[in-house]
Amino acid sequence: MTNEENVPVLIRPQLVPFLFKEFEGKQAHYDCRTVKSVVFLPSSSITSYLYTQINYTKNTLKQDKFLFYFTVDQKAQKTFSGTVYIDKEGVKETLYMSEQKVRDFNNLLEDMFRVSMIFYVDACVEVAKISVPKALEQFIEKYDLYEVGIDIEALRVMYFREKKTSNLYRFQSKSANRVYHFA
């Protein structure tokens, strides 16, 4: 594959606040900006998935790693961005894949977001004995989702649609293409 027919692997902005808080990594603050670098080791499931998408040939001595680089720019209004890099023996390069593969990868991350939201809300309702709307509000606040245009109504609709089946059924049936009603 050549770079002319591929695009950089960018993470959907509405997923960045969630992934930023959930993945372990190194964080820094400068010039009204917070950045986080998250390393995915060769043994991780995300790395294995990305290896298959780029037709990576594994080397038994040294495997390349992937990095997610998240930026939260807090100048006038918060903006979120995420880029995936490949670390080839210490040299970091932007990862490029076809538009379809980038979309598929983002759909997988979107499914992780949805399943996490369902488990979070279920735990709040069952353990903390709070209402679904209150649990959704806590989820939105925890992950700064108001900042990316996600509101309680959008998550409420998504939550009840997803609850019509088992919590992991989404991985069996279809991938998510975006947060429902995301602006």
N, C-alpha and C positions, 0 to 999 in steps of 0.2 A: 504494500500500500504506500502511496506517495502522499505527501502533505497537501498537494493541490486538490485532491478529491476528498480530503478529510477536514474535520473541524476540530478546534480545541475542545477538550472535555470540560465543559462548564456545568456546575451544579445549579439547578433551578434556585433562584433567589429565595423563594418561599420555604425551601428546605434548609437553607443555611443556618438560621437561628437554632433550629432543632438539632441539626448535626453538630454545630459548633459546641453546644452544651453537652451533647451525649458522647462525643468521641474524646478520648484522652490525647493530649498533645501539648506542645509548647506554645505559650501565649505571650504576646508582647503588646505594649501600648505606645503609640507615638502619633503626634500631629492629628489629634481628634480621631484616631483610628485604632481599632483593636484587631490584631491578626492572630491566627492560630494555625500552626502546622501540625498535621496529624499523619503519622507514619503507619502504613499498613505493611506488616511483615509478609514475606512470601508464603507463610503458612496460613494466612487469614483467608476467610471465605471471599471477601471482597477482592483481594489480590488474585485468588484463583479464578474468580469470575472475569476480572479484567484480562488476565492472561489468555483466557479462551477467546475474548473479543479481539485481541490483537495478534492472535496466532503465535503466541510467545513460545519459543523453544526453551524448555527448562534446562539449566546447566546444574549438574549435581554439586559443583564446587561453590558457586556464588549466584544467588538469585537477585534479580532487580526487585526493588520495592516501589510502592506507590505512595504519594503524598497528596493529601487534600490540603489546600491552602485556602483558608477562609478569611475574609475581610469584612469587618463591620465598620463602616465609615459613619461617624457621628457628627458631621459638620452641621448643615442646616436641618437635615432630616436623616434618620438612620437609613443606610442602604447596605445591602448584604450581597456578597459575591463569593463564589467558590470555584476553584480551578483544580484539576487533577494533574499531577506531575508524575513522571516516572524517574526514579533515581537509578541511573545506570552506573554502578560502581562509583558513587559519589558525585556524579554529574547529573544535575536535575534539569529535565526538559519537560515542556508542556506535553501532555499526552494528547495525541490526535487519533480520532476514530471517525468512521462514517457518521453522518447525521443520524441514521437509524440506530446505530449502536449507542450513540450518546443518548438518544431518546430512550432506548431500552434500559440503559444504566440508570437514568434519572427515574424511570418508572419503577425500577427495583428499589431505589432509595425512597421514592414516594410510598411504596408499599410498606417499607419499614416504618415510615412515619405514621401511616394509618394504623398499623397493627399496634405500635407503641401507644398511640392515642387511645385505642380501644382498651388495652390493658390498664392504662393509667386511669381512665374514667371508671372502668369496672372496679378497680381497687378502691377508688374514692367512694363509690356508691356502696360497695359491699363492706369495706372495713371502716371507713370514716363516717359512713351513713350520711353522706351529703347527696344532694340532688344532682342529676345529670347536668343541668345548666351550670350549677356552681362548679362542678368538676371540670367542665369544659372551659369555664372562665379561668380557673386555676391553671389549666394546661396552657391556655393562650398566654396568660401572664408569665408563666414559668419560661416559655420559649420565645417571648417577644413577638408573638405572631400578629398582634395588632399592627406592628410596624411594617409588616409585609402585606397587609390588606386582608388577612384572614379574620373573620369574626365568629361569634358564637353561633349564629344561625347556620353559617356554612358548615361548621363542624358538627352541629346538632343533626343536620340533615345527613351528613356523611356517617356519623356514629350510628344512627338508627337504621340506615340502609345496610351498613356493615353488620349490624347485630341480627339481621334476618338469617344469617348463616353462622357457622362456627368461626371463631376468631382468626384462624389461619386459612380459612377457605379461599381467601383472596389469592394466596400463592398457588392454589390449584386451578382457579377458574380464569382469571384475567389480571393483567397488570394495570395499575393506576396510571392514568396519563396526566393528571393534575389534581390539586386539591379542588374539591367541588366548589364552584362559585368563586374561585380565586380571581381577584381583579386583574 
